[in-house]
């Protein structure tokens, strides 16, 4: 709903600049004859002149020349006024008057066929200045054009003329600015994502912008130093470009090849047809051929509408927004065609392409965003499924390997107690040590995979924190002594908690695993100095205890750039093939998972070359 409201808001903003300050409508009579000249018009019977209904000229696509006549009020003759013909695509519009001898006097020529530099106003819109120095009351207007003859004649004062001119320029400035922003935005997204939907949409938007620029004269005013006829021909070059690129974009965006093979092939045939129109656009087109081009717009819009309905049925991402956008474009395309047969003029019938393409552009950008979001969600879900499968595989294979490994270790233990030579005993010891290291690795992999899969369960039972910490320190003391390190245990914070024998409820094995992982890392990365263990137990609201353990060393330290990812899986400070310290990078990842599982956190402070301090906390419960 939000994207719909945003679209309506932008549409209102686009329409407001096109509303011209209220001016005086001009009452006209017209006379239609394909070969009528001035003498015919003067001599024609008065009954041949017909009034223009509701002051709106709308004769559709005709090959005839039209003559119009109108008069100014006597009170306005001395004032400066401007006549606006609000259709920039009319080919040639001549303004005449009749002198006292009944002779035709040419005043001004305007229209698409007249170069902008030769117009009285350098604007793509058609304005005639009714000179205040010439006391003329009666005027003739001749319109000859291959474009649809539809306009509203409006008489402006000088102030109203300036307001009208500014209003047109602002309206089209907003329109082309919007399309330009959409093109740049989508081309940048194409460069970033390599999704060709963005490229195709950008090309289609360029086609629609150039089509309007040629129709409204802005191409000749700002882009091409061509003749008016050449720019008019370019209009019928950009029509098939716009249609073909829009159709290809629709096929790709809506995944038509997957939805309906027959509809996809039909679209390919239509694309080939418009490719032929590219070449044919360089020839001079008749009114019938131009009408054929307009019906081509309806064909593509109907095709994309059908494709969108099928895509919605098959739940293609973004299809609903695409359907709504193309529904708006279809409505405006129908207005374009119906105006050729006399549909009353409104803002929507005067600017159908502009309003339709602007609204469609905004909606399709929303649709592209929705489709991109859907792709990201699908990719995320696929990655999660693959990650779960990988984790389950690791858990299964680790468990299956651990069983025979225990058998190997058992046999090696028995072998060590046999009567062996010194060499055999040394070899058996190496094998036993290697098998033990491999078992530790398998246990780490199994723990990590179970935690990732959410299958790791805690075994909550009573135990003594003092006994656990003392036992773990004693088991690591020998390894520390071998490296000449001092290992210090501070239990003051536990003993002061006034918990009898420091007995609590928790998973003793997993807490020990956390401490051993951190302690073994401290010993591994410390060459000299000492390692200290400081433990603290605090009661929290008579419900549970917060156990905090701080393990500090005087080792090599950790670079600041490495600390952020230190607890990620398979991450090591030195991951090169020539690294000094061995390890898989699973230990700290398991520490973080276990502390989170027990409602705690783990953190690190370190100075490179001075040492590191790891601290974790977790929740324990009264016995």
VEXDREN-2710 file (C-alpha; in Angstrom, 1 decimal):
% VEXDREN-2710
k/r/px/py/pz
1/UNK/0.0/0.0/0.0
2/UNK/2.9/2.4/0.7
3/UNK/4.3/2.1/-2.8
4/UNK/0.8/2.9/-4.2
5/UNK/0.4/6.0/-2.1
6/UNK/3.9/7.2/-3.0
7/UNK/3.0/6.7/-6.7
8/UNK/-0.2/8.7/-6.4
9/UNK/1.7/11.5/-4.6
10/UNK/4.3/11.7/-7.3
11/UNK/1.6/11.6/-10.0
12/UNK/-0.1/14.6/-8.4
13/UNK/3.2/16.5/-8.2
14/UNK/3.8/15.7/-11.9
15/UNK/0.4/17.0/-12.9
16/UNK/0.4/20.3/-11.0
17/UNK/3.0/22.1/-13.1
18/UNK/1.0/21.4/-16.3
19/UNK/-2.0/23.4/-15.0
20/UNK/-1.8/26.8/-16.6
21/UNK/-3.1/30.0/-15.0
22/UNK/-6.7/30.4/-16.2
23/UNK/-6.8/32.4/-19.5
24/UNK/-9.5/33.3/-22.0
25/UNK/-10.6/30.5/-24.3
26/UNK/-10.9/31.5/-28.0
27/UNK/-14.2/30.9/-29.9
28/UNK/-13.4/29.6/-33.4
29/UNK/-15.1/28.4/-36.6
30/UNK/-13.4/25.9/-38.8
31/UNK/-13.5/24.9/-42.5
32/UNK/-11.9/21.6/-43.6
33/UNK/-10.8/20.9/-47.1
34/UNK/-7.7/19.0/-48.2
35/UNK/-6.7/21.5/-51.0
36/UNK/-8.4/24.7/-49.8
37/UNK/-6.5/27.9/-50.5
38/UNK/-7.3/31.5/-49.4
39/UNK/-9.5/32.2/-52.4
40/UNK/-11.6/29.1/-51.6
41/UNK/-11.9/30.1/-47.9
42/UNK/-13.0/33.7/-48.8
43/UNK/-15.6/32.6/-51.3
44/UNK/-17.0/29.6/-49.4
45/UNK/-20.5/29.8/-48.2
46/UNK/-21.0/31.0/-44.7
47/UNK/-22.8/27.8/-43.8
48/UNK/-19.6/25.8/-44.6
49/UNK/-18.0/27.3/-41.5
50/UNK/-18.7/25.2/-38.4
51/UNK/-18.2/26.2/-34.8
52/UNK/-15.5/24.5/-32.7
53/UNK/-17.3/22.6/-30.0
54/UNK/-16.4/23.7/-26.4
55/UNK/-13.5/25.7/-27.8
56/UNK/-11.6/22.4/-28.2
57/UNK/-10.2/21.3/-31.6
58/UNK/-10.0/17.5/-31.9
59/UNK/-10.1/16.1/-35.4
60/UNK/-7.8/13.1/-34.7
61/UNK/-5.4/11.9/-37.4
62/UNK/-6.4/13.5/-40.7
63/UNK/-4.6/14.4/-43.9
64/UNK/-6.7/17.5/-44.5
65/UNK/-5.7/21.1/-44.0
66/UNK/-7.9/23.1/-41.6
67/UNK/-8.8/26.8/-41.7
68/UNK/-9.9/28.5/-38.6
69/UNK/-11.2/32.0/-38.0
70/UNK/-11.6/34.0/-34.9
71/UNK/-12.0/37.6/-33.8
72/UNK/-10.8/39.7/-30.9
73/UNK/-12.9/42.0/-28.8
74/UNK/-12.6/45.6/-29.8
75/UNK/-11.5/46.4/-26.3
76/UNK/-8.6/44.0/-26.6
77/UNK/-7.2/45.3/-29.8
78/UNK/-4.9/47.9/-28.2
79/UNK/-3.5/45.4/-25.7
80/UNK/-0.6/43.0/-26.1
81/UNK/-2.0/39.4/-26.2
82/UNK/-0.7/36.0/-27.1
83/UNK/-2.5/33.1/-28.8
84/UNK/-1.4/29.7/-27.6
85/UNK/-2.0/26.5/-29.6
86/UNK/-1.2/23.9/-27.0
87/UNK/0.0/21.1/-29.3
88/UNK/3.7/21.1/-30.1
89/UNK/3.5/18.3/-32.6
90/UNK/1.4/20.2/-35.2
91/UNK/3.5/20.5/-38.4
92/UNK/2.7/24.0/-39.8
93/UNK/0.4/26.7/-38.4
94/UNK/0.0/30.0/-40.2
95/UNK/-1.6/33.1/-38.9
96/UNK/-3.2/35.5/-41.3
97/UNK/-5.4/38.6/-41.3
98/UNK/-7.3/40.5/-44.0
99/UNK/-6.5/44.1/-44.9
100/UNK/-8.9/46.8/-45.9
101/UNK/-8.7/45.8/-49.5
102/UNK/-9.7/42.2/-48.7
103/UNK/-6.2/40.8/-49.3
104/UNK/-4.7/38.1/-47.2
105/UNK/-1.8/39.3/-45.1
106/UNK/0.6/36.7/-43.6
107/UNK/1.4/37.6/-40.0
108/UNK/3.4/34.6/-38.5
109/UNK/4.2/31.0/-39.2
110/UNK/4.8/28.5/-36.4
111/UNK/4.7/24.8/-35.7
112/UNK/7.0/21.8/-35.6
113/UNK/8.2/22.3/-39.2
114/UNK/9.5/25.8/-38.4
115/UNK/13.1/26.0/-36.9
116/UNK/13.1/27.2/-33.4
117/UNK/15.5/30.0/-34.2
118/UNK/13.0/31.5/-36.6
119/UNK/10.1/31.5/-34.1
120/UNK/9.0/34.6/-32.3
121/UNK/9.3/32.6/-29.0
122/UNK/12.1/30.0/-28.7
123/UNK/9.8/27.4/-27.3
124/UNK/8.6/24.0/-28.6
125/UNK/5.1/25.1/-27.9
126/UNK/3.2/27.2/-30.5
127/UNK/2.6/30.9/-29.6
128/UNK/1.5/33.8/-31.7
129/UNK/1.9/37.4/-30.6
130/UNK/-1.1/39.5/-31.5
131/UNK/0.7/42.8/-32.0
132/UNK/-0.9/45.7/-30.2
133/UNK/0.4/48.2/-32.8
134/UNK/-1.6/46.5/-35.5
135/UNK/-5.4/47.2/-35.0
136/UNK/-6.6/43.8/-36.3
137/UNK/-9.8/42.3/-35.2
138/UNK/-10.3/39.3/-37.6
139/UNK/-7.8/36.4/-37.9
140/UNK/-7.4/33.3/-40.0
141/UNK/-5.4/30.3/-38.9
142/UNK/-4.3/27.5/-41.2
143/UNK/-3.2/24.1/-39.7
144/UNK/-1.6/21.5/-41.9
145/UNK/0.0/18.5/-40.1
146/UNK/0.5/14.7/-40.3
147/UNK/0.1/14.6/-36.5
148/UNK/-3.3/14.4/-34.8
149/UNK/-5.0/17.8/-35.1
150/UNK/-6.0/18.5/-31.5
151/UNK/-5.5/21.6/-29.5
152/UNK/-7.2/24.2/-27.3
153/UNK/-6.8/27.8/-28.5
154/UNK/-6.1/30.1/-25.6
155/UNK/-5.7/33.9/-25.5
156/UNK/-3.2/35.2/-22.9
157/UNK/-2.3/38.6/-21.6
158/UNK/1.4/39.2/-21.3
159/UNK/1.5/38.1/-17.7
160/UNK/-0.5/35.0/-18.4
161/UNK/1.7/34.2/-21.4
162/UNK/4.8/34.3/-19.2
163/UNK/3.1/32.1/-16.6
164/UNK/2.0/29.6/-19.3
165/UNK/5.5/29.4/-20.8
166/UNK/7.0/28.9/-17.4
167/UNK/4.4/26.2/-16.5
168/UNK/5.1/24.2/-19.6
169/UNK/8.9/24.3/-19.0
170/UNK/8.6/23.4/-15.4
171/UNK/6.3/20.5/-16.1
172/UNK/8.5/18.9/-18.7
173/UNK/11.6/19.7/-16.6
174/UNK/10.2/17.6/-13.8
175/UNK/9.2/14.9/-16.3
176/UNK/12.5/14.6/-18.0
177/UNK/14.4/15.0/-14.7
178/UNK/12.4/12.1/-13.3
179/UNK/13.2/9.8/-16.3
180/UNK/16.9/10.9/-16.3
181/UNK/17.1/10.0/-12.6
182/UNK/15.4/6.6/-13.2
183/UNK/17.9/5.9/-16.1
184/UNK/21.0/6.7/-14.0
185/UNK/19.7/4.9/-11.0
186/UNK/18.9/1.7/-12.9
187/UNK/22.2/1.8/-14.9
188/UNK/24.2/2.1/-11.6
189/UNK/22.2/-0.8/-10.2
190/UNK/23.0/-2.8/-13.3
191/UNK/26.8/-2.1/-13.0
192/UNK/26.6/-3.1/-9.3
193/UNK/24.4/-6.2/-9.6
194/UNK/24.9/-7.3/-13.2
195/UNK/21.1/-7.9/-13.3
196/UNK/20.1/-7.2/-16.9
197/UNK/16.6/-6.2/-15.8
198/UNK/18.0/-2.9/-14.8
199/UNK/19.8/-2.4/-18.1
200/UNK/16.7/-3.3/-20.2
201/UNK/14.5/-1.0/-18.1
202/UNK/17.1/1.8/-18.5
203/UNK/17.0/1.4/-22.3
204/UNK/13.1/1.3/-22.3
205/UNK/13.1/4.5/-20.3
206/UNK/15.5/6.2/-22.7
207/UNK/13.3/5.2/-25.6
208/UNK/10.2/6.7/-23.9
209/UNK/12.0/9.9/-23.0
210/UNK/13.4/10.4/-26.5
211/UNK/9.9/9.7/-28.0
212/UNK/8.4/12.5/-25.9
213/UNK/11.3/14.8/-26.6
214/UNK/10.8/14.4/-30.3
215/UNK/7.0/14.7/-30.1
216/UNK/7.2/17.9/-28.0
217/UNK/10.1/19.6/-29.8
218/UNK/12.6/19.3/-27.0
219/UNK/14.9/17.1/-29.1
220/UNK/15.3/19.9/-31.7
221/UNK/15.6/22.5/-29.0
222/UNK/18.3/20.9/-26.9
223/UNK/19.6/17.7/-28.5
224/UNK/19.7/17.5/-32.3
225/UNK/20.7/20.3/-34.8
226/UNK/18.5/18.6/-37.4
227/UNK/15.7/19.9/-39.5
228/UNK/12.2/19.7/-38.2
229/UNK/11.3/16.9/-40.7
230/UNK/14.3/14.8/-39.5
231/UNK/13.3/15.2/-35.9
232/UNK/9.7/14.2/-36.8
233/UNK/11.0/11.1/-38.4
234/UNK/13.1/10.3/-35.3
235/UNK/9.8/10.1/-33.4
236/UNK/8.9/7.0/-35.4
237/UNK/12.4/5.6/-34.8
238/UNK/12.1/5.8/-31.1
239/UNK/8.5/4.3/-31.0
240/UNK/9.8/0.8/-32.0
241/UNK/12.9/1.3/-29.8
242/UNK/10.6/2.0/-26.8
243/UNK/8.2/-0.8/-27.7
244/UNK/10.8/-3.5/-28.4
245/UNK/12.9/-2.7/-25.3
246/UNK/9.8/-2.6/-23.1
247/UNK/8.7/-6.0/-24.5
248/UNK/12.1/-7.6/-23.9
249/UNK/12.2/-6.1/-20.4
250/UNK/8.8/-7.5/-19.7
251/UNK/9.7/-11.0/-20.9
252/UNK/12.9/-11.0/-18.8
253/UNK/11.4/-9.4/-15.7
254/UNK/8.3/-11.7/-15.7
255/UNK/10.3/-14.8/-16.5
256/UNK/7.9/-15.5/-19.5
257/UNK/10.1/-18.2/-20.9
258/UNK/9.5/-20.2/-17.8
259/UNK/5.9/-19.3/-17.4
260/UNK/4.7/-19.8/-21.0
261/UNK/6.9/-20.9/-23.9
262/UNK/4.2/-20.1/-26.5
263/UNK/3.8/-16.6/-25.2
264/UNK/7.5/-16.1/-25.1
265/UNK/7.8/-17.1/-28.8
266/UNK/5.0/-14.8/-29.6
267/UNK/6.9/-12.0/-28.0
268/UNK/10.0/-12.8/-30.0
269/UNK/8.0/-12.5/-33.2
270/UNK/6.7/-9.1/-32.1
271/UNK/10.3/-8.0/-31.3
272/UNK/11.4/-9.0/-34.8
273/UNK/8.5/-7.1/-36.3
274/UNK/9.6/-3.9/-34.5
275/UNK/13.1/-4.5/-35.6
276/UNK/11.8/-4.1/-39.1
277/UNK/10.0/-0.9/-38.1
278/UNK/13.4/0.6/-37.1
279/UNK/14.5/0.4/-40.7
280/UNK/11.1/1.5/-42.1
281/UNK/11.2/4.6/-39.8
282/UNK/13.7/6.3/-42.1
283/UNK/11.0/6.6/-44.9
284/UNK/8.4/9.3/-45.1
285/UNK/5.3/8.0/-43.4
286/UNK/1.7/8.5/-44.4
287/UNK/-1.1/9.2/-42.0
288/UNK/-2.3/5.6/-42.2
289/UNK/1.2/4.3/-41.4
290/UNK/1.5/6.7/-38.5
291/UNK/-1.9/5.3/-37.2
292/UNK/-0.4/1.8/-37.6
293/UNK/2.4/2.9/-35.2
294/UNK/0.0/4.1/-32.6
295/UNK/-1.9/0.8/-32.7
296/UNK/1.5/-0.9/-32.2
297/UNK/1.7/0.7/-28.8
298/UNK/-1.6/-0.9/-27.9
299/UNK/-0.3/-4.3/-29.1
300/UNK/2.7/-4.3/-26.9
301/UNK/0.8/-3.0/-23.9
302/UNK/-1.8/-5.8/-24.3
303/UNK/0.9/-8.4/-24.6
304/UNK/2.7/-7.2/-21.5
305/UNK/-0.6/-7.1/-19.7
306/UNK/-1.4/-10.7/-20.5
307/UNK/2.2/-11.7/-19.6
308/UNK/1.8/-9.9/-16.2
309/UNK/-1.5/-11.7/-15.5
310/UNK/0.2/-15.1/-16.1
311/UNK/3.2/-14.1/-14.0
312/UNK/0.9/-13.1/-11.1
313/UNK/-0.8/-16.5/-11.4
314/UNK/2.6/-18.2/-11.2
315/UNK/3.6/-16.0/-8.2
316/UNK/6.5/-14.3/-9.9
317/UNK/8.1/-11.7/-7.6
318/UNK/7.2/-8.1/-8.6
319/UNK/4.5/-9.2/-11.0
320/UNK/1.7/-7.4/-9.2
321/UNK/3.5/-4.1/-9.3
322/UNK/4.3/-4.7/-12.9
323/UNK/0.6/-5.4/-13.6
324/UNK/-0.5/-2.3/-12.0
325/UNK/2.1/-0.2/-13.8
326/UNK/1.2/-1.6/-17.2
327/UNK/-2.5/-1.2/-16.4
328/UNK/-1.8/2.6/-16.0
329/UNK/0.2/2.6/-19.2
330/UNK/-2.5/0.7/-21.1
331/UNK/-5.1/3.2/-19.9
332/UNK/-3.0/6.1/-21.2
333/UNK/-2.2/4.2/-24.5
334/UNK/-6.0/3.7/-25.0
335/UNK/-6.5/7.4/-24.4
336/UNK/-3.8/8.2/-27.0
337/UNK/-5.5/6.0/-29.6
338/UNK/-9.0/7.3/-28.8
339/UNK/-8.0/10.9/-29.1
340/UNK/-7.4/10.1/-32.7
341/UNK/-11.1/9.6/-33.0
342/UNK/-12.3/12.6/-31.2
343/UNK/-12.0/11.8/-27.5
344/UNK/-12.6/15.1/-25.5
345/UNK/-9.4/16.8/-24.5
346/UNK/-8.3/16.6/-20.8
347/UNK/-4.9/16.7/-19.2
348/UNK/-4.8/12.9/-19.6
349/UNK/-5.7/13.0/-23.3
350/UNK/-3.3/15.9/-24.0
351/UNK/-0.3/14.3/-22.1
352/UNK/-1.1/10.5/-22.2
353/UNK/2.5/9.4/-23.0
354/UNK/4.1/11.7/-20.4
355/UNK/1.7/10.7/-17.6
356/UNK/1.7/7.0/-18.5
357/UNK/5.5/6.6/-18.8
358/UNK/6.2/8.7/-15.6
359/UNK/3.8/6.7/-13.5
360/UNK/5.0/3.4/-15.1
361/UNK/8.6/4.4/-14.5
362/UNK/8.0/4.9/-10.8
363/UNK/6.0/1.7/-10.3
364/UNK/8.4/-0.4/-12.3
365/UNK/11.3/0.9/-10.1
366/UNK/9.2/-0.3/-7.1
367/UNK/8.7/-3.7/-8.9
368/UNK/12.4/-4.0/-9.6
369/UNK/13.1/-3.4/-5.9
370/UNK/10.5/-5.9/-4.9
371/UNK/12.0/-8.5/-7.3
372/UNK/15.6/-7.8/-6.0
373/UNK/14.4/-8.2/-2.4
374/UNK/12.7/-11.5/-3.3
375/UNK/15.9/-12.7/-4.9
376/UNK/17.9/-11.8/-1.8
377/UNK/15.3/-13.6/0.4
378/UNK/15.5/-16.7/-1.8
379/UNK/19.3/-16.6/-1.8
380/UNK/19.3/-16.2/2.0
381/UNK/16.9/-19.1/2.4
382/UNK/19.0/-21.3/0.1
383/UNK/22.1/-20.4/2.0
384/UNK/20.5/-21.2/5.3
385/UNK/19.3/-24.6/4.0
386/UNK/22.8/-25.4/2.7
387/UNK/24.3/-24.3/6.0
388/UNK/22.0/-26.6/7.9
389/UNK/22.8/-29.5/5.6
390/UNK/26.5/-28.8/6.0
391/UNK/26.2/-28.6/9.8
392/UNK/24.2/-31.8/10.0
393/UNK/26.8/-33.5/7.7
394/UNK/29.6/-32.4/10.0
395/UNK/27.8/-33.6/13.1
396/UNK/27.1/-37.0/11.5
397/UNK/30.5/-37.6/10.1
398/UNK/32.3/-36.4/13.3
399/UNK/30.2/-38.8/15.3
400/UNK/30.9/-41.7/13.0
401/UNK/34.6/-41.0/12.9
402/UNK/34.8/-40.6/16.7
403/UNK/33.6/-44.1/17.4
404/UNK/36.4/-45.9/15.5
405/UNK/38.9/-43.3/16.8
406/UNK/38.1/-44.3/20.4
407/UNK/38.9/-47.9/19.4
408/UNK/42.2/-46.8/17.9
409/UNK/43.1/-44.9/21.1
410/UNK/42.1/-47.8/23.2
411/UNK/44.3/-50.2/21.3
412/UNK/47.2/-47.7/21.5
413/UNK/46.8/-47.5/25.2
414/UNK/47.0/-51.3/25.5
415/UNK/50.0/-51.4/23.2
416/UNK/51.9/-48.9/25.3
417/UNK/51.6/-51.3/28.3
418/UNK/53.1/-54.2/26.3
419/UNK/56.8/-55.1/26.3
420/UNK/58.1/-52.8/23.6
421/UNK/61.5/-51.7/22.6
422/UNK/62.5/-48.1/23.1
423/UNK/61.8/-47.2/19.4
424/UNK/58.5/-49.0/19.4
425/UNK/57.4/-47.3/22.6
426/UNK/58.3/-43.9/21.1
427/UNK/56.4/-44.6/18.0
428/UNK/53.4/-45.8/20.0
429/UNK/53.5/-42.7/22.1
430/UNK/53.5/-40.5/18.9
431/UNK/50.6/-42.4/17.5
432/UNK/48.7/-42.1/20.8
433/UNK/49.4/-38.3/21.0
434/UNK/48.3/-37.8/17.3
435/UNK/45.1/-39.9/17.9
436/UNK/44.3/-37.8/20.9
437/UNK/44.8/-34.5/19.0
438/UNK/42.5/-35.9/16.2
439/UNK/39.9/-36.8/18.8
440/UNK/40.0/-33.3/20.3
441/UNK/39.5/-31.9/16.8
442/UNK/36.5/-34.3/16.1
443/UNK/35.0/-33.3/19.4
444/UNK/35.3/-29.6/18.5
445/UNK/33.7/-30.1/15.1
446/UNK/30.9/-32.1/16.7
447/UNK/30.3/-29.5/19.4
448/UNK/30.3/-26.7/16.8
449/UNK/28.0/-28.4/14.4
450/UNK/25.5/-29.3/17.1
451/UNK/25.5/-25.8/18.4
452/UNK/25.0/-24.4/14.9
453/UNK/22.1/-26.8/14.3
454/UNK/20.6/-25.9/17.7
455/UNK/21.0/-29.5/19.0
456/UNK/23.6/-28.8/21.7
457/UNK/21.9/-29.6/25.1
458/UNK/23.2/-28.6/28.5
459/UNK/23.5/-31.1/31.3
460/UNK/22.5/-29.1/34.3
461/UNK/23.6/-30.6/37.6
462/UNK/25.2/-29.5/40.9
463/UNK/29.0/-29.0/41.0
464/UNK/31.7/-27.0/42.9
465/UNK/33.2/-24.1/41.1
466/UNK/36.3/-24.2/43.4
467/UNK/36.9/-27.8/42.7
468/UNK/36.4/-27.3/38.9
469/UNK/38.8/-24.3/38.7
470/UNK/41.4/-26.0/40.8
471/UNK/41.3/-29.2/38.8
472/UNK/41.5/-27.4/35.4
473/UNK/44.4/-25.2/36.7
474/UNK/46.3/-28.3/37.9
475/UNK/45.8/-30.1/34.6
476/UNK/47.3/-27.2/32.7
477/UNK/50.1/-26.5/35.1
478/UNK/52.4/-29.1/33.7
479/UNK/52.2/-27.7/30.2
480/UNK/52.8/-24.2/31.5
481/UNK/55.8/-25.3/33.5
482/UNK/57.3/-26.9/30.4
483/UNK/57.3/-23.5/28.8
484/UNK/58.6/-21.8/32.0
485/UNK/55.3/-19.9/32.6
486/UNK/53.8/-19.0/35.9
487/UNK/50.1/-20.1/36.2
488/UNK/48.2/-18.2/38.9
489/UNK/44.6/-18.9/40.1
490/UNK/42.6/-16.2/42.1
491/UNK/39.4/-17.6/43.7
492/UNK/38.8/-14.7/46.0
493/UNK/35.8/-13.4/44.1
494/UNK/34.2/-16.9/44.3
495/UNK/34.9/-17.5/48.0
496/UNK/33.5/-14.1/49.0
497/UNK/30.2/-14.9/47.4
498/UNK/29.2/-16.8/50.6
499/UNK/27.9/-19.8/48.6
500/UNK/28.5/-23.0/50.6
501/UNK/31.4/-24.8/49.0
502/UNK/30.7/-22.7/45.9
503/UNK/28.2/-25.3/44.8
504/UNK/25.9/-24.2/42.0
505/UNK/23.8/-25.7/39.2
506/UNK/25.2/-25.7/35.7
507/UNK/26.9/-27.7/33.0
508/UNK/30.2/-28.4/34.6
509/UNK/31.6/-30.1/31.5
510/UNK/30.8/-27.2/29.1
511/UNK/32.1/-24.6/31.6
512/UNK/35.3/-26.6/31.9
513/UNK/35.5/-26.7/28.1
514/UNK/35.3/-22.9/27.8
515/UNK/38.0/-22.4/30.5
516/UNK/40.3/-25.1/28.9
517/UNK/40.0/-23.6/25.4
518/UNK/40.9/-20.1/26.7
519/UNK/43.6/-21.4/29.0
520/UNK/45.2/-23.6/26.3
521/UNK/45.2/-20.6/23.9
522/UNK/46.9/-18.5/26.6
523/UNK/49.6/-21.0/27.1
524/UNK/50.1/-21.6/23.3
525/UNK/50.6/-17.9/22.5
526/UNK/52.7/-17.0/25.5
527/UNK/56.5/-17.6/25.4
528/UNK/57.4/-16.1/28.7
529/UNK/55.9/-14.4/31.7
530/UNK/52.7/-15.5/33.4
531/UNK/49.0/-16.5/33.0
532/UNK/46.4/-15.5/35.5
533/UNK/42.9/-16.8/36.1
534/UNK/40.6/-14.5/38.1
535/UNK/37.1/-15.9/38.9
536/UNK/34.1/-14.1/40.5
537/UNK/30.6/-15.2/41.5
538/UNK/27.8/-12.7/42.1
539/UNK/24.3/-13.3/43.3
540/UNK/21.6/-11.7/41.1
541/UNK/18.2/-11.0/42.8
542/UNK/18.2/-14.4/44.6
543/UNK/17.3/-16.1/41.4
544/UNK/20.7/-16.9/39.8
545/UNK/24.4/-16.2/39.9
546/UNK/26.6/-14.4/37.4
547/UNK/29.9/-16.2/37.0
548/UNK/32.7/-14.2/35.5
549/UNK/36.1/-15.6/34.6
550/UNK/39.1/-13.5/33.4
551/UNK/42.1/-15.2/31.8
552/UNK/45.1/-12.9/31.1
553/UNK/48.5/-13.6/29.5
554/UNK/51.7/-11.9/28.6
555/UNK/51.8/-13.3/25.1
556/UNK/52.1/-12.0/21.6
557/UNK/48.8/-10.0/21.7
558/UNK/46.2/-9.7/18.9
559/UNK/46.3/-6.9/16.2
560/UNK/43.4/-4.6/16.4
561/UNK/42.3/-5.5/12.8
562/UNK/41.9/-9.1/13.8
563/UNK/39.9/-8.7/17.0
564/UNK/36.5/-8.1/15.3
565/UNK/36.5/-11.5/13.6
566/UNK/38.4/-13.4/16.3
567/UNK/35.3/-15.4/17.4
568/UNK/34.2/-16.4/13.9
569/UNK/34.5/-20.0/12.8
570/UNK/37.8/-21.1/11.3
571/UNK/39.3/-17.6/12.0
572/UNK/42.9/-17.3/13.2
573/UNK/45.2/-14.4/13.8
574/UNK/47.8/-15.9/11.5
575/UNK/46.1/-18.0/8.8
576/UNK/49.1/-18.3/6.5
577/UNK/50.6/-21.6/5.5
578/UNK/53.8/-20.7/7.4
579/UNK/52.0/-19.8/10.7
580/UNK/53.9/-20.5/13.9
581/UNK/51.0/-21.7/16.0
582/UNK/48.8/-24.7/15.0
583/UNK/45.0/-24.9/15.3
584/UNK/41.7/-25.1/13.4
585/UNK/40.2/-21.8/14.5
586/UNK/37.2/-23.6/16.1
587/UNK/38.1/-23.1/19.7
588/UNK/37.0/-19.5/20.2
589/UNK/33.9/-20.0/18.0
590/UNK/32.8/-22.8/20.4
591/UNK/33.6/-20.6/23.4
592/UNK/31.2/-17.9/22.1
593/UNK/28.5/-20.5/21.3
594/UNK/28.7/-22.1/24.7
595/UNK/28.6/-18.8/26.6
596/UNK/25.6/-17.6/24.5
597/UNK/23.9/-20.9/25.2
598/UNK/24.4/-20.3/29.0
599/UNK/23.1/-16.7/28.8
600/UNK/26.5/-15.0/28.8
601/UNK/29.0/-13.2/26.6
602/UNK/32.7/-13.4/25.8
603/UNK/35.0/-10.4/25.1
604/UNK/38.7/-9.7/24.5
605/UNK/41.1/-6.9/25.3
606/UNK/44.6/-7.1/23.8
607/UNK/47.7/-5.1/23.1
608/UNK/50.0/-6.4/20.4
609/UNK/53.4/-7.4/21.9
610/UNK/52.1/-7.0/25.5
611/UNK/49.4/-9.7/26.0
612/UNK/45.7/-10.5/25.9
613/UNK/42.8/-10.7/28.3
614/UNK/39.8/-12.9/27.6
615/UNK/36.7/-12.5/29.8
616/UNK/33.5/-14.4/29.8
617/UNK/30.4/-14.5/31.9
618/UNK/27.5/-16.9/32.2
619/UNK/24.5/-17.7/34.4
620/UNK/24.5/-20.3/37.1
621/UNK/21.7/-21.3/39.6
622/UNK/21.5/-22.1/43.3
623/UNK/21.4/-25.7/44.2
END
